[in-house]
Amino acid sequence: MGRVAGGDRAVAADFGRRVRAERKRIGLSQEGLAARAGIHRTFVGRVERGEANVTLTTIVRLADVFGVDPGALVAGFRGTK
Amino acid sequence: MGRVAGGDRAVAADFGRRVRAERKRIGLSQEGLAARAGIHRTFVGRVERGEANVTLTTIVRLADVFGVDPGALVAGFRGTK
């Protein structure tokens, strides 16, 4: 999993907020989400705090757990060139 | 950038095909896409061959170059649990 460089931090922070909102919507703890998505519990915390540059397969796994299309988790994001 | 594990290869392969199709749609070479997206030329090749597990920020940068929403590049993907 990549660390987040300065310019990309806004995207990671927005993604983290979406993950937290979806997790709460379906009533899971961070541990619960980690177990279902097959990722480490501490990594869920890093993602939600916008500290992680998640990979495509993690996006898809999270979307599966939330029962949403992966596109919905990344829609509207703009690069920071 | 993460390597692609067995189960996630289908997602990476589909994503690669979408990147190649979008690149050709806008008439760029792999070098041209790499330069505009700020990623390495050889990495574009790995992505298109489905050998790379791209990060969120790379997805967003590629979408920017293609002039599409990042959601469109990952819509419809399903996890492989």
Backbone of each chain as nested JSON, in Angstrom:
{
  "chains": [
    {"id": "A", "residues": [
      {"number": 1, "name": "MET", "atoms": {"N": [0.858, -1.174, 0.0], "CA": [0.0, 0.0, 0.0], "C": [0.902, 1.234, 0.0]}},
      {"number": 2, "name": "GLY", "atoms": {"N": [0.612, 2.208, -0.898], "CA": [1.506, 3.368, -0.978], "C": [1.221, 4.387, 0.111]}},
      {"number": 3, "name": "ARG", "atoms": {"N": [2.241, 5.128, 0.547], "CA": [1.99, 6.254, 1.453], "C": [1.395, 7.379, 0.619]}},
      {"number": 4, "name": "VAL", "atoms": {"N": [0.854, 8.394, 1.274], "CA": [0.196, 9.473, 0.537], "C": [1.136, 10.668, 0.431]}},
      {"number": 5, "name": "ALA", "atoms": {"N": [1.425, 11.097, -0.786], "CA": [2.277, 12.282, -0.98], "C": [1.424, 13.53, -0.769]}},
      {"number": 6, "name": "GLY", "atoms": {"N": [2.09, 14.653, -0.591], "CA": [1.411, 15.899, -0.263], "C": [0.208, 16.181, -1.149]}},
      {"number": 7, "name": "GLY", "atoms": {"N": [0.425, 16.23, -2.504], "CA": [-0.639, 16.67, -3.409], "C": [-1.85, 15.753, -3.405]}},
      {"number": 8, "name": "ASP", "atoms": {"N": [-1.62, 14.49, -3.067], "CA": [-2.702, 13.505, -3.18], "C": [-3.456, 13.354, -1.866]}},
      {"number": 9, "name": "ARG", "atoms": {"N": [-3.039, 14.117, -0.853], "CA": [-3.634, 13.925, 0.476], "C": [-5.126, 14.242, 0.485]}},
      {"number": 10, "name": "ALA", "atoms": {"N": [-5.549, 15.214, -0.32], "CA": [-6.971, 15.573, -0.327], "C": [-7.812, 14.397, -0.817]}},
      {"number": 11, "name": "VAL", "atoms": {"N": [-7.314, 13.696, -1.846], "CA": [-8.056, 12.548, -2.384], "C": [-8.14, 11.459, -1.318]}},
      {"number": 12, "name": "ALA", "atoms": {"N": [-7.028, 11.183, -0.663], "CA": [-7.011, 10.128, 0.362], "C": [-7.924, 10.497, 1.532]}},
      {"number": 13, "name": "ALA", "atoms": {"N": [-7.935, 11.788, 1.887], "CA": [-8.791, 12.225, 3.006], "C": [-10.271, 12.072, 2.636]}},
      {"number": 14, "name": "ASP", "atoms": {"N": [-10.623, 12.465, 1.406], "CA": [-12.023, 12.325, 0.961], "C": [-12.428, 10.849, 0.94]}},
      {"number": 15, "name": "PHE", "atoms": {"N": [-11.534, 10.025, 0.409], "CA": [-11.834, 8.589, 0.343], "C": [-12.025, 8.035, 1.751]}},
      {"number": 16, "name": "GLY", "atoms": {"N": [-11.172, 8.475, 2.685], "CA": [-11.277, 8.003, 4.071], "C": [-12.616, 8.37, 4.69]}},
      {"number": 17, "name": "ARG", "atoms": {"N": [-13.073, 9.589, 4.412], "CA": [-14.378, 10.017, 4.944], "C": [-15.503, 9.154, 4.369]}},
      {"number": 18, "name": "ARG", "atoms": {"N": [-15.403, 8.83, 3.075], "CA": [-16.443, 7.993, 2.461], "C": [-16.445, 6.604, 3.093]}},
      {"number": 19, "name": "VAL", "atoms": {"N": [-15.248, 6.046, 3.319], "CA": [-15.172, 4.706, 3.918], "C": [-15.782, 4.727, 5.318]}},
      {"number": 20, "name": "ARG", "atoms": {"N": [-15.438, 5.744, 6.098], "CA": [-15.999, 5.84, 7.468], "C": [-17.527, 5.946, 7.403]}},
      {"number": 21, "name": "ALA", "atoms": {"N": [-18.036, 6.793, 6.502], "CA": [-19.493, 6.983, 6.413], "C": [-20.17, 5.672, 6.007]}},
      {"number": 22, "name": "GLU", "atoms": {"N": [-19.595, 4.962, 5.047], "CA": [-20.19, 3.697, 4.598], "C": [-20.114, 2.658, 5.715]}},
      {"number": 23, "name": "ARG", "atoms": {"N": [-19.005, 2.618, 6.403], "CA": [-18.847, 1.641, 7.5], "C": [-19.919, 1.877, 8.567]}},
      {"number": 24, "name": "LYS", "atoms": {"N": [-20.132, 3.157, 8.912], "CA": [-21.152, 3.478, 9.935], "C": [-22.556, 3.188, 9.394]}},
      {"number": 25, "name": "ARG", "atoms": {"N": [-22.74, 3.444, 8.091], "CA": [-24.068, 3.183, 7.499], "C": [-24.452, 1.719, 7.691]}},
      {"number": 26, "name": "ILE", "atoms": {"N": [-23.506, 0.816, 7.53], "CA": [-23.844, -0.611, 7.659], "C": [-23.54, -1.132, 9.071]}},
      {"number": 27, "name": "GLY", "atoms": {"N": [-23.163, -0.214, 9.968], "CA": [-23.063, -0.581, 11.386], "C": [-21.912, -1.5, 11.748]}},
      {"number": 28, "name": "LEU", "atoms": {"N": [-20.781, -1.333, 11.062], "CA": [-19.606, -2.167, 11.368], "C": [-18.573, -1.363, 12.162]}},
      {"number": 29, "name": "SER", "atoms": {"N": [-17.818, -2.067, 13.018], "CA": [-16.64, -1.472, 13.651], "C": [-15.499, -1.529, 12.638]}},
      {"number": 30, "name": "GLN", "atoms": {"N": [-14.38, -0.857, 12.955], "CA": [-13.216, -0.949, 12.063], "C": [-12.736, -2.401, 11.997]}},
      {"number": 31, "name": "GLU", "atoms": {"N": [-12.784, -3.093, 13.162], "CA": [-12.361, -4.502, 13.181], "C": [-13.27, -5.328, 12.267]}},
      {"number": 32, "name": "GLY", "atoms": {"N": [-14.586, -5.064, 12.364], "CA": [-15.552, -5.817, 11.557], "C": [-15.32, -5.603, 10.074]}},
      {"number": 33, "name": "LEU", "atoms": {"N": [-15.095, -4.346, 9.699], "CA": [-14.838, -4.043, 8.283], "C": [-13.552, -4.719, 7.814]}},
      {"number": 34, "name": "ALA", "atoms": {"N": [-12.521, -4.636, 8.65], "CA": [-11.231, -5.248, 8.277], "C": [-11.405, -6.745, 8.035]}},
      {"number": 35, "name": "ALA", "atoms": {"N": [-12.126, -7.403, 8.933], "CA": [-12.306, -8.858, 8.801], "C": [-13.034, -9.197, 7.506]}},
      {"number": 36, "name": "ARG", "atoms": {"N": [-14.087, -8.449, 7.211], "CA": [-14.877, -8.772, 6.001], "C": [-14.147, -8.416, 4.711]}},
      {"number": 37, "name": "ALA", "atoms": {"N": [-13.336, -7.349, 4.783], "CA": [-12.665, -6.919, 3.544], "C": [-11.315, -7.624, 3.366]}},
      {"number": 38, "name": "GLY", "atoms": {"N": [-10.917, -8.377, 4.375], "CA": [-9.642, -9.088, 4.264], "C": [-8.439, -8.163, 4.316]}},
      {"number": 39, "name": "ILE", "atoms": {"N": [-8.574, -7.091, 5.101], "CA": [-7.442, -6.172, 5.288], "C": [-7.187, -6.011, 6.787]}},
      {"number": 40, "name": "HIS", "atoms": {"N": [-6.024, -5.455, 7.137], "CA": [-5.652, -5.399, 8.552], "C": [-6.441, -4.31, 9.277]}},
      {"number": 41, "name": "ARG", "atoms": {"N": [-6.783, -4.621, 10.522], "CA": [-7.594, -3.699, 11.327], "C": [-6.945, -2.306, 11.389]}},
      {"number": 42, "name": "THR", "atoms": {"N": [-5.654, -2.255, 11.623], "CA": [-5.006, -0.938, 11.755], "C": [-5.002, -0.194, 10.415]}},
      {"number": 43, "name": "PHE", "atoms": {"N": [-5.051, -0.963, 9.319], "CA": [-5.051, -0.312, 8.004], "C": [-6.371, 0.413, 7.771]}},
      {"number": 44, "name": "VAL", "atoms": {"N": [-7.483, -0.145, 8.3], "CA": [-8.775, 0.545, 8.153], "C": [-8.692, 1.926, 8.814]}},
      {"number": 45, "name": "GLY", "atoms": {"N": [-8.057, 1.984, 9.983], "CA": [-7.897, 3.27, 10.669], "C": [-7.091, 4.246, 9.828]}},
      {"number": 46, "name": "ARG", "atoms": {"N": [-5.99, 3.73, 9.23], "CA": [-5.141, 4.621, 8.405], "C": [-5.932, 5.132, 7.204]}},
      {"number": 47, "name": "VAL", "atoms": {"N": [-6.72, 4.218, 6.584], "CA": [-7.512, 4.639, 5.418], "C": [-8.49, 5.74, 5.826]}},
      {"number": 48, "name": "GLU", "atoms": {"N": [-9.193, 5.53, 6.923], "CA": [-10.225, 6.493, 7.332], "C": [-9.63, 7.839, 7.722]}},
      {"number": 49, "name": "ARG", "atoms": {"N": [-8.362, 7.822, 8.209], "CA": [-7.691, 9.086, 8.562], "C": [-7.027, 9.729, 7.339]}},
      {"number": 50, "name": "GLY", "atoms": {"N": [-7.186, 9.088, 6.16], "CA": [-6.606, 9.674, 4.954], "C": [-5.098, 9.507, 4.874]}},
      {"number": 51, "name": "GLU", "atoms": {"N": [-4.578, 8.518, 5.587], "CA": [-3.124, 8.323, 5.639], "C": [-2.649, 7.261, 4.647]}},
      {"number": 52, "name": "ALA", "atoms": {"N": [-3.567, 6.641, 3.912], "CA": [-3.16, 5.518, 3.054], "C": [-3.622, 5.745, 1.625]}},
      {"number": 53, "name": "ASN", "atoms": {"N": [-2.772, 5.358, 0.695], "CA": [-3.112, 5.428, -0.723], "C": [-3.524, 4.022, -1.149]}},
      {"number": 54, "name": "VAL", "atoms": {"N": [-4.81, 3.724, -0.994], "CA": [-5.285, 2.35, -1.164], "C": [-5.105, 1.887, -2.608]}},
      {"number": 55, "name": "THR", "atoms": {"N": [-5.084, 0.568, -2.777], "CA": [-4.979, 0.007, -4.12], "C": [-6.374, -0.3, -4.682]}},
      {"number": 56, "name": "LEU", "atoms": {"N": [-6.377, -0.559, -6.002], "CA": [-7.633, -0.867, -6.699], "C": [-8.345, -2.051, -6.04]}},
      {"number": 57, "name": "THR", "atoms": {"N": [-7.599, -3.105, -5.73], "CA": [-8.257, -4.301, -5.188], "C": [-8.829, -4.026, -3.795]}},
      {"number": 58, "name": "THR", "atoms": {"N": [-8.195, -3.162, -3.029], "CA": [-8.764, -2.797, -1.722], "C": [-10.043, -1.989, -1.917]}},
      {"number": 59, "name": "ILE", "atoms": {"N": [-10.059, -1.079, -2.889], "CA": [-11.262, -0.306, -3.194], "C": [-12.408, -1.257, -3.535]}},
      {"number": 60, "name": "VAL", "atoms": {"N": [-12.118, -2.261, -4.358], "CA": [-13.158, -3.199, -4.799], "C": [-13.64, -4.04, -3.616]}},
      {"number": 61, "name": "ARG", "atoms": {"N": [-12.718, -4.475, -2.768], "CA": [-13.125, -5.284, -1.599], "C": [-13.996, -4.457, -0.65]}},
      {"number": 62, "name": "LEU", "atoms": {"N": [-13.602, -3.217, -0.401], "CA": [-14.396, -2.362, 0.486], "C": [-15.791, -2.153, -0.11]}},
      {"number": 63, "name": "ALA", "atoms": {"N": [-15.836, -1.885, -1.414], "CA": [-17.131, -1.665, -2.071], "C": [-18.02, -2.903, -1.939]}},
      {"number": 64, "name": "ASP", "atoms": {"N": [-17.411, -4.08, -2.073], "CA": [-18.171, -5.333, -1.921], "C": [-18.825, -5.398, -0.543]}},
      {"number": 65, "name": "VAL", "atoms": {"N": [-18.014, -5.099, 0.489], "CA": [-18.539, -5.172, 1.868], "C": [-19.675, -4.164, 2.045]}},
      {"number": 66, "name": "PHE", "atoms": {"N": [-19.515, -2.99, 1.471], "CA": [-20.541, -1.946, 1.624], "C": [-21.753, -2.187, 0.73]}},
      {"number": 67, "name": "GLY", "atoms": {"N": [-21.599, -3.099, -0.246], "CA": [-22.713, -3.347, -1.174], "C": [-22.941, -2.187, -2.121]}},
      {"number": 68, "name": "VAL", "atoms": {"N": [-21.843, -1.499, -2.462], "CA": [-21.942, -0.397, -3.424], "C": [-20.987, -0.673, -4.585]}},
      {"number": 69, "name": "ASP", "atoms": {"N": [-21.175, 0.039, -5.684], "CA": [-20.246, -0.106, -6.809], "C": [-18.936, 0.605, -6.444]}},
      {"number": 70, "name": "PRO", "atoms": {"N": [-17.786, 0.006, -6.823], "CA": [-16.513, 0.668, -6.529], "C": [-16.448, 2.094, -7.076]}},
      {"number": 71, "name": "GLY", "atoms": {"N": [-17.136, 2.314, -8.204], "CA": [-17.143, 3.652, -8.807], "C": [-17.683, 4.705, -7.854]}},
      {"number": 72, "name": "ALA", "atoms": {"N": [-18.642, 4.292, -7.015], "CA": [-19.25, 5.255, -6.081], "C": [-18.257, 5.717, -5.03]}},
      {"number": 73, "name": "LEU", "atoms": {"N": [-17.267, 4.883, -4.715], "CA": [-16.294, 5.245, -3.669], "C": [-15.249, 6.227, -4.185]}},
      {"number": 74, "name": "VAL", "atoms": {"N": [-15.124, 6.339, -5.532], "CA": [-14.077, 7.238, -6.073], "C": [-14.641, 8.3, -7.008]}},
      {"number": 75, "name": "ALA", "atoms": {"N": [-15.977, 8.3, -7.16], "CA": [-16.588, 9.263, -8.084], "C": [-16.285, 10.701, -7.659]}},
      {"number": 76, "name": "GLY", "atoms": {"N": [-16.011, 11.531, -8.671], "CA": [-15.887, 12.959, -8.404], "C": [-14.504, 13.406, -7.961]}},
      {"number": 77, "name": "PHE", "atoms": {"N": [-13.62, 12.468, -7.714], "CA": [-12.279, 12.882, -7.27], "C": [-11.544, 13.527, -8.438]}},
      {"number": 78, "name": "ARG", "atoms": {"N": [-10.785, 14.589, -8.124], "CA": [-10.012, 15.27, -9.155], "C": [-8.546, 15.217, -8.742]}},
      {"number": 79, "name": "GLY", "atoms": {"N": [-7.679, 15.062, -9.741], "CA": [-6.249, 15.04, -9.464], "C": [-5.823, 16.41, -8.962]}},
      {"number": 80, "name": "THR", "atoms": {"N": [-4.606, 16.45, -8.428], "CA": [-4.145, 17.736, -7.844], "C": [-2.858, 18.137, -8.544]}},
      {"number": 81, "name": "LYS", "atoms": {"N": [-2.954, 18.277, -9.919], "CA": [-1.737, 18.706, -10.639], "C": [-1.542, 20.193, -10.414]}}
    ]},
    {"id": "B", "residues": [
      {"number": 1, "name": "MET", "atoms": {"N": [3.429, 0.822, -5.376], "CA": [2.403, 0.147, -6.169], "C": [2.462, -1.341, -5.8]}},
      {"number": 2, "name": "GLY", "atoms": {"N": [1.252, -1.929, -5.505], "CA": [1.287, -3.327, -5.08], "C": [1.308, -4.286, -6.261]}},
      {"number": 3, "name": "ARG", "atoms": {"N": [1.904, -5.451, -6.061], "CA": [1.814, -6.503, -7.092], "C": [0.403, -7.084, -7.026]}},
      {"number": 4, "name": "VAL", "atoms": {"N": [-0.014, -7.816, -8.057], "CA": [-1.378, -8.338, -8.093], "C": [-1.383, -9.797, -7.651]}},
      {"number": 5, "name": "ALA", "atoms": {"N": [-2.155, -10.078, -6.586], "CA": [-2.262, -11.467, -6.118], "C": [-3.226, -12.228, -7.047]}},
      {"number": 6, "name": "GLY", "atoms": {"N": [-3.212, -13.54, -6.95], "CA": [-3.984, -14.387, -7.849], "C": [-5.43, -13.944, -7.994]}},
      {"number": 7, "name": "GLY", "atoms": {"N": [-6.178, -13.837, -6.851], "CA": [-7.61, -13.598, -6.914], "C": [-7.974, -12.24, -7.515]}},
      {"number": 8, "name": "ASP", "atoms": {"N": [-7.056, -11.303, -7.385], "CA": [-7.366, -9.93, -7.818], "C": [-6.946, -9.68, -9.263]}},
      {"number": 9, "name": "ARG", "atoms": {"N": [-6.397, -10.713, -9.909], "CA": [-5.839, -10.511, -11.251], "C": [-6.914, -10.103, -12.259]}},
      {"number": 10, "name": "ALA", "atoms": {"N": [-8.128, -10.659, -12.073], "CA": [-9.197, -10.322, -13.02], "C": [-9.51, -8.818, -12.963]}},
      {"number": 11, "name": "VAL", "atoms": {"N": [-9.522, -8.256, -11.756], "CA": [-9.814, -6.827, -11.614], "C": [-8.71, -6.01, -12.288]}},
      {"number": 12, "name": "ALA", "atoms": {"N": [-7.467, -6.393, -12.037], "CA": [-6.331, -5.653, -12.62], "C": [-6.348, -5.766, -14.146]}},
      {"number": 13, "name": "ALA", "atoms": {"N": [-6.722, -6.946, -14.647], "CA": [-6.753, -7.147, -16.106], "C": [-7.852, -6.281, -16.73]}},
      {"number": 14, "name": "ASP", "atoms": {"N": [-9.022, -6.251, -16.094], "CA": [-10.116, -5.421, -16.618], "C": [-9.728, -3.942, -16.594]}},
      {"number": 15, "name": "PHE", "atoms": {"N": [-9.125, -3.535, -15.494], "CA": [-8.707, -2.13, -15.384], "C": [-7.695, -1.8, -16.485]}},
      {"number": 16, "name": "GLY", "atoms": {"N": [-6.781, -2.726, -16.721], "CA": [-5.771, -2.505, -17.761], "C": [-6.387, -2.321, -19.13]}},
      {"number": 17, "name": "ARG", "atoms": {"N": [-7.391, -3.143, -19.408], "CA": [-8.066, -3.028, -20.719], "C": [-8.757, -1.673, -20.845]}},
      {"number": 18, "name": "ARG", "atoms": {"N": [-9.356, -1.211, -19.739], "CA": [-10.035, 0.098, -19.779], "C": [-9.016, 1.214, -20.015]}},
      {"number": 19, "name": "VAL", "atoms": {"N": [-7.86, 1.123, -19.334], "CA": [-6.833, 2.159, -19.511], "C": [-6.358, 2.179, -20.962]}},
      {"number": 20, "name": "ARG", "atoms": {"N": [-6.101, 1.002, -21.519], "CA": [-5.628, 0.921, -22.923], "C": [-6.689, 1.52, -23.861]}},
      {"number": 21, "name": "ALA", "atoms": {"N": [-7.943, 1.162, -23.642], "CA": [-9.01, 1.664, -24.525], "C": [-9.119, 3.191, -24.425]}},
      {"number": 22, "name": "GLU", "atoms": {"N": [-9.031, 3.72, -23.205], "CA": [-9.13, 5.175, -23.018], "C": [-7.922, 5.87, -23.628]}},
      {"number": 23, "name": "ARG", "atoms": {"N": [-6.755, 5.262, -23.462], "CA": [-5.532, 5.865, -24.019], "C": [-5.655, 5.957, -25.541]}},
      {"number": 24, "name": "LYS", "atoms": {"N": [-6.128, 4.872, -26.147], "CA": [-6.269, 4.872, -27.627], "C": [-7.369, 5.844, -28.047]}},
      {"number": 25, "name": "ARG", "atoms": {"N": [-8.42, 5.929, -27.237], "CA": [-9.527, 6.858, -27.575], "C": [-8.99, 8.282, -27.702]}},
      {"number": 26, "name": "ILE", "atoms": {"N": [-8.076, 8.661, -26.826], "CA": [-7.585, 10.042, -26.89], "C": [-6.267, 10.133, -27.681]}},
      {"number": 27, "name": "GLY", "atoms": {"N": [-5.874, 9.015, -28.284], "CA": [-4.755, 9.038, -29.225], "C": [-3.385, 9.259, -28.607]}},
      {"number": 28, "name": "LEU", "atoms": {"N": [-3.162, 8.723, -27.407], "CA": [-1.853, 8.867, -26.767], "C": [-1.051, 7.564, -26.854]}},
      {"number": 29, "name": "SER", "atoms": {"N": [0.278, 7.702, -26.905], "CA": [1.15, 6.532, -26.747], "C": [1.273, 6.242, -25.248]}},
      {"number": 30, "name": "GLN", "atoms": {"N": [1.856, 5.103, -24.888], "CA": [2.076, 4.812, -23.467], "C": [3.004, 5.889, -22.87]}},
      {"number": 31, "name": "GLU", "atoms": {"N": [3.983, 6.319, -23.65], "CA": [4.901, 7.359, -23.167], "C": [4.146, 8.652, -22.905]}},
      {"number": 32, "name": "GLY", "atoms": {"N": [3.254, 8.987, -23.844], "CA": [2.474, 10.224, -23.712], "C": [1.583, 10.193, -22.489]}},
      {"number": 33, "name": "LEU", "atoms": {"N": [0.932, 9.04, -22.268], "CA": [0.06, 8.913, -21.089], "C": [0.89, 9.015, -19.815]}},
      {"number": 34, "name": "ALA", "atoms": {"N": [2.035, 8.337, -19.803], "CA": [2.893, 8.355, -18.611], "C": [3.307, 9.784, -18.269]}},
      {"number": 35, "name": "ALA", "atoms": {"N": [3.698, 10.526, -19.29], "CA": [4.163, 11.906, -19.057], "C": [3.033, 12.757, -18.478]}},
      {"number": 36, "name": "ARG", "atoms": {"N": [1.839, 12.627, -19.038], "CA": [0.729, 13.468, -18.569], "C": [0.216, 13.064, -17.186]}},
      {"number": 37, "name": "ALA", "atoms": {"N": [0.292, 11.737, -16.906], "CA": [-0.247, 11.271, -15.625], "C": [0.808, 11.32, -14.514]}},
      {"number": 38, "name": "GLY", "atoms": {"N": [2.048, 11.625, -14.913], "CA": [3.109, 11.694, -13.901], "C": [3.477, 10.328, -13.346]}},
      {"number": 39, "name": "ILE", "atoms": {"N": [3.406, 9.305, -14.204], "CA": [3.821, 7.966, -13.786], "C": [4.862, 7.456, -14.786]}},
      {"number": 40, "name": "HIS", "atoms": {"N": [5.558, 6.379, -14.434], "CA": [6.668, 5.928, -15.281], "C": [6.136, 5.21, -16.527]}},
      {"number": 41, "name": "ARG", "atoms": {"N": [6.834, 5.409, -17.615], "CA": [6.418, 4.82, -18.906], "C": [6.231, 3.295, -18.785]}},
      {"number": 42, "name": "THR", "atoms": {"N": [7.172, 2.642, -18.138], "CA": [7.081, 1.176, -18.061], "C": [5.903, 0.76, -17.176]}},
      {"number": 43, "name": "PHE", "atoms": {"N": [5.52, 1.638, -16.25], "CA": [4.405, 1.299, -15.372], "C": [3.098, 1.283, -16.156]}},
      {"number": 44, "name": "VAL", "atoms": {"N": [2.986, 2.187, -17.149], "CA": [1.765, 2.192, -17.973], "C": [1.614, 0.836, -18.652]}},
      {"number": 45, "name": "GLY", "atoms": {"N": [2.71, 0.302, -19.149], "CA": [2.668, -1.018, -19.793], "C": [2.214, -2.096, -18.821]}},
      {"number": 46, "name": "ARG", "atoms": {"N": [2.761, -2.039, -17.575], "CA": [2.382, -3.058, -16.563], "C": [0.893, -2.942, -16.239]}},
      {"number": 47, "name": "VAL", "atoms": {"N": [0.416, -1.68, -16.111], "CA": [-1.007, -1.485, -15.814], "C": [-1.861, -2.083, -16.925]}},
      {"number": 48, "name": "GLU", "atoms": {"N": [-1.517, -1.766, -18.174], "CA": [-2.346, -2.229, -19.29], "C": [-2.323, -3.744, -19.436]}},
      {"number": 49, "name": "ARG", "atoms": {"N": [-1.221, -4.386, -19.014], "CA": [-1.137, -5.861, -19.076], "C": [-1.783, -6.507, -17.851]}},
      {"number": 50, "name": "GLY", "atoms": {"N": [-2.326, -5.675, -16.944], "CA": [-2.982, -6.232, -15.768], "C": [-2.008, -6.748, -14.726]}},
      {"number": 51, "name": "GLU", "atoms": {"N": [-0.778, -6.226, -14.756], "CA": [0.262, -6.73, -13.84], "C": [0.422, -5.835, -12.613]}},
      {"number": 52, "name": "ALA", "atoms": {"N": [-0.345, -4.756, -12.545], "CA": [-0.129, -3.805, -11.445], "C": [-1.425, -3.557, -10.687]}},
      {"number": 53, "name": "ASN", "atoms": {"N": [-1.302, -3.439, -9.367], "CA": [-2.441, -3.113, -8.517], "C": [-2.34, -1.62, -8.215]}},
      {"number": 54, "name": "VAL", "atoms": {"N": [-2.929, -0.804, -9.094], "CA": [-2.732, 0.644, -9.026], "C": [-3.316, 1.223, -7.74]}},
      {"number": 55, "name": "THR", "atoms": {"N": [-2.812, 2.41, -7.373], "CA": [-3.343, 3.085, -6.195], "C": [-4.437, 4.08, -6.594]}},
      {"number": 56, "name": "LEU", "atoms": {"N": [-5.156, 4.541, -5.547], "CA": [-6.244, 5.497, -5.766], "C": [-5.749, 6.744, -6.494]}},
      {"number": 57, "name": "THR", "atoms": {"N": [-4.609, 7.274, -6.088], "CA": [-4.148, 8.515, -6.706], "C": [-3.761, 8.298, -8.173]}},
      {"number": 58, "name": "THR", "atoms": {"N": [-3.256, 7.108, -8.501], "CA": [-2.956, 6.819, -9.912], "C": [-4.258, 6.719, -10.71]}},
      {"number": 59, "name": "ILE", "atoms": {"N": [-5.282, 6.099, -10.137], "CA": [-6.585, 6.02, -10.806], "C": [-7.099, 7.424, -11.097]}},
      {"number": 60, "name": "VAL", "atoms": {"N": [-6.98, 8.315, -10.12], "CA": [-7.494, 9.678, -10.281], "C": [-6.69, 10.438, -11.341]}},
      {"number": 61, "name": "ARG", "atoms": {"N": [-5.364, 10.261, -11.318], "CA": [-4.532, 10.944, -12.315], "C": [-4.845, 10.457, -13.728]}},
      {"number": 62, "name": "LEU", "atoms": {"N": [-5.0, 9.14, -13.879], "CA": [-5.324, 8.596, -15.201], "C": [-6.677, 9.138, -15.673]}},
      {"number": 63, "name": "ALA", "atoms": {"N": [-7.644, 9.158, -14.758], "CA": [-8.983, 9.661, -15.125], "C": [-8.899, 11.12, -15.574]}},
      {"number": 64, "name": "ASP", "atoms": {"N": [-8.07, 11.889, -14.863], "CA": [-7.89, 13.303, -15.244], "C": [-7.41, 13.415, -16.684]}},
      {"number": 65, "name": "VAL", "atoms": {"N": [-6.384, 12.616, -17.023], "CA": [-5.814, 12.684, -18.376], "C": [-6.871, 12.282, -19.409]}},
      {"number": 66, "name": "PHE", "atoms": {"N": [-7.661, 11.27, -19.057], "CA": [-8.677, 10.786, -20.006], "C": [-9.902, 11.697, -20.055]}},
      {"number": 67, "name": "GLY", "atoms": {"N": [-10.01, 12.592, -19.074], "CA": [-11.177, 13.478, -19.023], "C": [-12.447, 12.738, -18.642]}},
      {"number": 68, "name": "VAL", "atoms": {"N": [-12.277, 11.687, -17.826], "CA": [-13.445, 10.938, -17.348], "C": [-13.457, 10.955, -15.82]}},
      {"number": 69, "name": "ASP", "atoms": {"N": [-14.587, 10.613, -15.224], "CA": [-14.638, 10.516, -13.771], "C": [-13.902, 9.243, -13.34]}},
      {"number": 70, "name": "PRO", "atoms": {"N": [-13.143, 9.315, -12.221], "CA": [-12.448, 8.109, -11.756], "C": [-13.402, 6.929, -11.551]}},
      {"number": 71, "name": "GLY", "atoms": {"N": [-14.637, 7.235, -11.162], "CA": [-15.617, 6.171, -10.946], "C": [-15.824, 5.328, -12.194]}},
      {"number": 72, "name": "ALA", "atoms": {"N": [-15.731, 5.972, -13.364], "CA": [-15.96, 5.244, -14.619], "C": [-14.867, 4.207, -14.864]}},
      {"number": 73, "name": "LEU", "atoms": {"N": [-13.679, 4.441, -14.343], "CA": [-12.57, 3.504, -14.58], "C": [-12.667, 2.259, -13.703]}},
      {"number": 74, "name": "VAL", "atoms": {"N": [-13.481, 2.331, -12.625], "CA": [-13.56, 1.172, -11.716], "C": [-14.993, 0.671, -11.548]}},
      {"number": 75, "name": "ALA", "atoms": {"N": [-15.932, 1.291, -12.273], "CA": [-17.341, 0.885, -12.12], "C": [-17.524, -0.585, -12.489]}},
      {"number": 76, "name": "GLY", "atoms": {"N": [-18.366, -1.259, -11.703], "CA": [-18.756, -2.62, -12.068], "C": [-17.805, -3.711, -11.622]}},
      {"number": 77, "name": "PHE", "atoms": {"N": [-16.659, -3.331, -11.078], "CA": [-15.724, -4.383, -10.644], "C": [-16.279, -5.071, -9.402]}},
      {"number": 78, "name": "ARG", "atoms": {"N": [-16.079, -6.381, -9.345], "CA": [-16.536, -7.157, -8.193], "C": [-15.325, -7.839, -7.588]}},
      {"number": 79, "name": "GLY", "atoms": {"N": [-15.331, -7.922, -6.255], "CA": [-14.241, -8.607, -5.564], "C": [-14.284, -10.082, -5.908]}},
      {"number": 80, "name": "THR", "atoms": {"N": [-13.211, -10.769, -5.54], "CA": [-13.142, -12.196, -5.889], "C": [-12.929, -13.006, -4.622]}},
      {"number": 81, "name": "LYS", "atoms": {"N": [-13.907, -12.871, -3.652], "CA": [-13.771, -13.643, -2.403], "C": [-14.131, -15.083, -2.692]}}
    ]}
  ]
}
